[in-house]
Amino acid sequence: MEIHLGHVVTPSSGTDATPGALLDIPRGAVVTDGPVIVTVGPADEVVAGYTRSAASPVVHDHGGKLIVPGFVDCHVHYPQIGMIASPGEQLLDWLDRYTFPAEARFADLAHARATASFFTDQLICHGVTTALVYSTVHPHSVDALFTAARERGLRIITGKTCMDRNAPAELLDTPETAQSQSAALLERWHGVDRLEYALTPRFAPTSSDAQLEALGELADSYPDVVVQTHLSENVGEIGWVGELFPDAVDYTDVYDRVGLVRERSVFGHGVHLTDRELDRLGSVHASVAHCPTSNNFLGSGLFPLAASLHTAPGLRIGFGSDVGGGTSLSPLATAGEAYKVSRLIASSGDGDAVAPLSAAELLYYSTLGGARALGVDAHVGSLEPGKDADLVILDATESSGNAVLANRAAECTSTEELLFALMLLGDDRAVDRVVVNGVPDAPR
Ligand SMILES: [Zn+2]
C-alpha cells in the first residue's frame, strides 16, 4: 500500500462525454495497492484512516505538486521518433522523403529493439502511460515494442502497419500477409498484461481494396479489437483517395464498406471531415485522434473539435502527438497547441463562435477523453478507485528547471490557471515522477 500526497486534479468518469468538471483537492491523497488505485480523497481524512490500520503504508509526500492521471496518447508512430522535426513539405512528400526511409531501417531487429526501448523510456519521461502506437510493416517491430512496454508496465496498443502499394517495395506486404501476420501477432500479444493489438492499415492510399477487405475480415473475427488508421488529414490526400477509390462515397466510406468503421476505430486527424462522415463516425462511437502539433507542422489544417462534436455528439475524441509528424511527445505541449488551434477557430468569426478549449477540457482530452477514444476508460484516464495506478506528478516550481514556468505559476490564483500555464509553458521538465501501474519511476 502506498499513499501519494499532493494537489490532486483529475477528470471524473461521473461526468458525461462533454468535459469541464474536475475533481480538485488542493491537499489530496491517492492510495495505491499494487497496480490499482484504492482511495482518492482529502489527505487528512485518508491518512488518518490508514494510520489507524495495522499495515502502515509507504507515504510519498509530493508537497504542492499536482497529481494527475497518466496521460493518454491516441496516435503516435514509434519508428518515427528519430526523424521528429524533419523540416518540410506537406504530408505526401514528407512521407516519401523522411518517413519511409526511417521505417525501412526497421528491417534490422536490433534497430527496432533499441528504438522501442528509447521510445518507451521517453513516453514515461513525458508522463504518457497509455498509448496507441504505429509500428512498421515488419512483424518484429511489434514484438520489439510490446516487449519494451511489458518490461515497463505500460498500457500499449499497437499493430503491424499494413501497406501493399504506393510505398517503397521493401515496406510492402500483401493482402494475404497483412492478414496472416496481423492475426499471428494478435494471437501472441492481445491481452497479455496491459497490451492490446490494433489492426493497422496505414491509410487508404497505401492499401489496395483487397488488403482493406482482408483486414475487414480480420476485424469481423475480432469485433472488440482496436482499428487504427489515418483519415482526412490533408486536402491533397483526400483528392488522391477520391482518385484511388472512385466507387466510395467519400474517404470514410473507403474504410466503412469493408467493416473498419466501428467503436474503437481510432482515426488519426479527421481535419476535413464532411457532415456525412461525422454523422457516420458518431453513430457508431468511432474516435478521432486530434493531433494539433502535427497538423500545424505539416500545414494540414485546423481540426474543428467543437463543431465536430456538435455535428456528431457520439464521436469520441482524444489527443495524439503524432510523432514524427508531431513535434513533441509531451501531452502538455500537445494540449497547449490544441488550445491555440481552438483559439484560431474561435477567432475566425464565422458567426457561430465557440469558446476556445478550457484548461479542464484540455486535461480531459489528454486523459479520460483519450481513454474513452481508445475504449480503455474502465481502466485508465482518471484517478478513481478501481482504476490502474497510473499517476503523473507535475512540478511547476523552480525545482523543475523551468524558471519561466515557475515564475508564472507563482502568480496563478486558481487550479485552472496553473494547468493552463503548465500546458502552454511545460514539457517533460514539469514531469517530476511517474507511477506506472503502481510502480513509481526513479527520481530524476
Ligand atoms: Zn500518424
Boltz pocket constraint, residues with backbone or C-beta under 6 A from the ligand:
constraints:
  - pocket:
      binder: B
      contacts: [[A, 75], [A, 76], [A, 77], [A, 230], [A, 268], [A, 322], [A, 325]]
      max_distance: 6.0
